[in-house]
Amino acid sequence: MVKIIQGLSPNTVELGVRNKDTQIDKIISFIKGQEVARIVGKKGDRNQYVPLDICVSFYANQKKVYVSTVDQATFTVNNRLYELADNLPRNFVRISNTEIINLNFVSEFQLSKSGIILIYFKNGTQTSSSRRYLKQVKERLI
C-alpha cells in the first residue's frame, strides 16, 4: 500500500513497518544503494568522481583505502571499508576485513581445499575471500 503524505519534504520517502526483519533490511540496503552512483577518488593531488559501475574492488592497505577500476587505475578514497560496505549497492560484497568486490566484474569463483573462495575477475586479476566472510559471500551469490 502506498499512502501519499502531503506534508513531507520533496524527494522524501517514509517507510512504515511493524517489525524490522532481513527482508526490510534488504529493501533499505537497495534504496540506499540507489543513492550512491559515484565516489570521490584521489590520484596524486587531484580529486575526481569515479563511477561505481567501473569500480572492481575497494581494498585497504597500510591504513589507506583504495578503489581499483576496470582499466586497472587505482584511486585513494577517504571512506573506511565499513562505511563503504554499509552504503554501496547490493552488487558489492565484503569478502575479507580488507576488501570489498563488485560482483558484476567476477568471472569465476573456485572453492579451495583450505575453505577459502578464489575469485577471478574479468580483467584477469584475482583475489580470495577469507573464511570469516564465506557465509556472507555465499548468501549474496544465491
ABEGO torsion letter per residue (X at the ends): XBBBBAABBBGBBBBBBABBBAAAAAAAAAAAAAABABBBBBBEABBBBBBAAABABBBBBGGBBBBBBAAGBBBBBABBAAAAAAABBAABBBABAABBBBAAABABBBBBAAGBBBBBBAAGBBBBBBAAAAAAAAAAAX
